[in-house]
């Protein structure tokens, strides 16, 4: 198979800055499934999608898929050259569908799952929008008070040494911000870069952060529910496409970013190789809901594990959305209280000397 002509450009340009969004990817699979159900060949279907697409980077990817299909590559092989856009599990599903002859159904499954992911991501962004906007406006208000308001008011008092300690502290903070704001900004940006680098390349740091994510009560509710949803959904999809359990677990481990869930999935894979069942491999793990383990056990005994996993995926998807709402309802009052304390300190530093001045005048 010829290496994609866009390889270098994709890896170092599109992947970093211009990769098509999840919504565009969902539309791609949905349109491709619709074209396949209409008995349109893959090349003709891709030509049709390309002509109606407006994102030029996605057009380049589709054109490369067409070129590779023209060179007698399969659709799954063509997709492998664009691994920043097509995930491993999607390639495996398409590869299995090419063998089984049920490509339209699998493409529909992929599109539905992407729509669910898009809906969940949208819910998270919507829930986080209010706290983020609140923090930004509060930060701007605090900076204005510290840099402009407090120094102006303090000049009204001839004897600044007699000012309350709280006001003196805020004056020092104001002076510090005016002199070193660029250093503070640089430090914040550096910390962000160091965090991202460390989480990606330093295993000990990644383990530490991932442990926190599954330990803190409110956050762990959301994280664990998300991974149980992903586990159930991916496994049901791969099983329905007749992908082997061992390969399915390998693909799932690659898809999971949390160290502990990735490790556990690989342990389940090794246990299956040793002759254990899914339920036996998942028992006594705090990462999985006991209900999920029991349901999988029943599914293995009755031989309908695929249908059981699909129902559990729907259950955990709905639960995930509920837990996101609960988490946001907990975060918002905490943020409001924190901002109220900061504003109270600043306002107090302004009005305390003014109250003393009024007493002196009286």
Buried (B, 14 or more C-beta within 10 A) or exposed (E): EEEBBBEEBBEEEBBEEBBBEBEBBBBBBBBBBBBBEEEBEBBEBBBBBBEEBEBEBBBBBBBBBBBBBEEEBBBBBBBBBBBEBBBBBBBBBBBBBBEEEBBBBBBBBBBBBBBBBBEBEEBBEEBBEEBEEBEEEBEEBBEEBBBEBBBEBBEEBEEEEEBBEBBBEBBEBBBEBEEEEEEEEEEEEEEEEEEEEBBEEEEEBBBBEBEEBBEEEEBBBBBBBBBBBBBBBBBBBBBBBEBEBEBBBBBBBBBBEBBBBBBBBBBBBEBBEEEBBBBBBBBEBEBBBEEBBEBBBEBBEEEEBBBBBBEBBBBBBEBBBEBBEEBBEEBBEEBEEEBEEBBEBBEEBBBBBEEBEEEEEE
